[in-house]
C-alpha cells in the first residue's frame, strides 16, 4: 500500500464506487501482514516512500518463499532482498516469476520493481570502492540509492595503496552531492576523501576485507570512527544497504510531505 493506492481507495469509497466492506477487506492487514515466521511491514512504503527490505541471507528457502509470495501479492511487485547469493536468488526468482524481477549478482540482491524509481535526488551520489574486493558492498550501496530515485556514479579500485588512482577523478568527486566510501583493510580511504572534500556528506562503509589483524572489518570500522577528517558518518561493517539508504535521504531534493 503506497500513498497513490491509498488515495485511490479512499476516493472510490467517497464516490460510492467501492463499498466500505470491500475497502475494509483491502485494509484489513494494514499495516502488518502476519506470516507464520515473519511480520511484514506493509505500511513502510506509505510512511517513508520505500518498501520493507528483506535481509535474505540468513533466512531459509521456505521463509523466503512465504515472504516473497506475500509481498508480491500485497505490494504490487516491489520487493527488495539483500545478502542473497546469486544462485539462491535465481532459484527464488524461478519459483516466484515476475516481469520486474531481476537478480543483481554483484550486489547480491534480488529486486522486484514494478516501475522506474521516481527521481528524488538533488544531484549525483558517488560510490567509491577502495579495492575490487569491496565491490559487492559498494554495489549494494549503489543499487539501493538508485532504487530510491538517485543518479549514482561508481568509481572502483581507488584505494590508498595507489592514491593517484583517486586523484584522476577530481571532477567526479567535485560533482557529487553525497559520497559513499567503501573500504576494508585499515579503512583509510574515507579520511583521504574527507580531507579533499569536507563540504558535502561522506558516508564511510568498513568492509570485512583484510588479513588477520583486520578482525573481520573491525580495524576498518575503528579507523573510520577515529578519522580526523570532519563530518564523516560511519555505518556498520559491510552495511552497503544502510549507506545507500542514508545517502539517498541526505540527497533528497525535498522532505517528504
Helices and strands as residue ranges (DSSP letters): H 3-15, H 20-27, E 32-34, E 39-41, H 44-48, E 53-55, H 61-74, E 79-82, H 86-95, E 101-104, E 109-112, E 125-129, G 132-134, H 135-147, E 152-156, G 160-162, H 164-167, H 170-175, E 178-183, H 189-196, E 201-206, G 212-217, H 218-225, E 232-235, H 240-250
